[in-house]
Amino acid sequence: MSEIPKKPGVYVFFDQQTTFYAGKAENLCSRIGDHVATWTFREMIRRIRAGIHAEAHVVFHELPVTISPRELSVYELELIRSRNPEHNRSGTKQTKSENS
């Protein structure tokens, strides 16, 4: 966690087969920390222990501090559109045709 910046950006939780969640944050360190302390981390650990997934990762992209809330939302929406995360959209996985 100490390497995650306290700046705006977008992030994705994923493993080799599945994207779990994509989001945006005004403070990446704080928001990713919130996820680690709540459902996202517990779900990944449960899947790893059950042998469903070998490992899980989070990747983040720091964006300029001057980014507007609207621009940050656009980045997040593109991640959701392109990665189709399991836990975005009220916790249900949607097929590509449902997203169109």
C-alpha positions in Angstrom: 0.0 0.0 0.0 2.9 2.4 0.6 3.7 2.5 -3.1 0.2 3.5 -4.1 0.0 7.3 -4.7 -2.5 9.6 -2.9 -3.5 11.1 -6.2 -6.5 10.7 -8.6 -6.7 7.7 -10.9 -8.4 4.5 -11.9 -7.8 1.0 -10.8 -8.7 -2.6 -11.6 -8.8 -5.8 -9.5 -8.2 -8.9 -11.6 -6.7 -12.4 -11.9 -5.6 -14.4 -14.9 -9.2 -15.1 -16.0 -11.5 -12.5 -14.4 -11.8 -8.8 -13.9 -13.4 -8.4 -10.4 -13.8 -4.6 -10.2 -12.8 -1.4 -11.8 -13.2 2.0 -10.2 -12.0 5.6 -9.9 -10.6 7.5 -7.0 -9.6 11.0 -6.0 -7.1 9.3 -3.7 -5.9 6.0 -5.0 -4.2 4.9 -1.8 -7.3 5.5 0.3 -9.8 4.0 -2.1 -7.8 0.8 -2.8 -7.2 0.5 1.0 -11.0 0.7 1.5 -11.4 -2.2 -1.0 -8.7 -4.3 0.7 -10.5 -3.8 4.0 -13.9 -4.8 2.6 -15.6 -7.2 0.2 -13.1 -7.0 -2.7 -10.2 -8.4 -0.8 -12.3 -11.0 1.0 -13.8 -12.2 -2.2 -10.4 -12.6 -3.9 -9.0 -14.4 -0.8 -12.0 -16.8 -0.8 -11.5 -17.6 -4.5 -7.8 -18.2 -4.0 -8.3 -20.5 -1.0 -11.1 -22.4 -2.9 -8.7 -23.0 -5.7 -10.9 -21.1 -8.2 -8.1 -18.6 -8.8 -4.3 -18.9 -8.3 -3.7 -15.3 -7.5 -5.2 -11.8 -7.8 -3.7 -8.4 -8.7 -4.6 -4.7 -8.6 -3.2 -2.3 -11.2 -3.7 1.4 -11.0 -3.1 4.4 -13.3 -2.3 7.7 -11.6 -3.8 10.6 -13.4 -3.0 14.4 -13.2 -4.1 16.1 -10.0 -5.8 18.7 -12.3 -8.2 16.1 -13.8 -11.8 17.0 -13.5 -14.4 14.7 -11.9 -16.0 14.3 -15.3 -12.8 13.2 -16.9 -12.1 10.8 -14.1 -15.5 9.3 -14.6 -14.8 8.9 -18.3 -11.7 6.9 -17.6 -13.7 4.7 -15.1 -16.5 4.1 -17.6 -14.0 3.0 -20.3 -12.4 0.5 -17.9 -15.9 -0.9 -17.1 -16.9 -1.0 -20.7 -13.7 -2.7 -21.9 -13.1 -5.1 -18.9 -16.7 -6.0 -18.0 -15.9 -6.5 -14.2 -17.8 -9.1 -12.2 -18.7 -6.8 -9.4 -19.5 -3.5 -11.1 -23.1 -2.8 -12.0 -24.9 -3.9 -8.8 -22.7 -7.0 -8.3 -23.9 -8.9 -11.4 -21.8 -9.9 -14.3 -23.2 -8.8 -17.6 -22.6 -10.2 -21.1 -21.2 -8.0 -23.8 -24.6 -7.9 -25.5 -26.2 -6.5 -22.4 -23.6 -3.7 -22.3 -24.4 -2.5 -25.9 
